[in-house]
Amino acid sequence: MEKRKDFRRLINTTLAIRHFSSSASWMEIEGNMRNCCSTGLNAELKQQLKAGTILVVRTTGPSKGYSIDEGYRSQALVEVKWSELKNLLGEFRYATGMRYLMLY
């Protein structure tokens, strides 16, 4: 059963992600955005993140012509909703669903 409320737009662009914290030191997580909508995004990441984790997500690749109205954000504060291990052509990645909290 489909749980999505909004239409997802397919996109393949690179992301730079970091934990939202007041600490000056942080580790960046690399990933690829696979789709987005007005309420969130789906990405493939190199590491698993726990549901409820708050992150700053910044796109580092092209928008493929999508606009903010279509769900594309160049930078956003998000909450991880779920994360599942996937085998993608012999390489393991974590498919991760994120909900927008604050948009820049």
C-alpha positions, 0 to 999 in steps of 0.5 A, a space after each residue: 500500500 502506498 503511504 505517500 501523500 505527495 507525488 515524488 519526482 525522480 532525481 539523481 544528484 549528489 548530497 553532502 550530509 552532516 549531523 545537526 549539532 552545535 559541535 564545531 567538528 562533524 563528519 560529512 556523509 556522502 549520498 545520492 538523492 533519488 527522489 523528492 517531493 514537497 515534504 521530503 526526499 529519498 537518498 542512498 547513503 554509505 552509512 545507516 542513520 537511526 530514525 529520528 536523527 536530525 541532519 543538514 542536507 545540502 545538494 552538491 549536484 545539479 537539480 535536473 531542472 526541478 524547482 523548489 515548488 516541485 520539492 527540490 531543495 539545495 539545503 534543508 534540515 531533515 529528520 530521518 524517518 527510516 533506513 534500509 540496507 539495499 544491494 545496488 549492483 553489488 554495492 551496499 547502500 542504505 535507502 533512507 527516507 527523510 522529512 523536511 523540517 526547515 527549508 533554506 
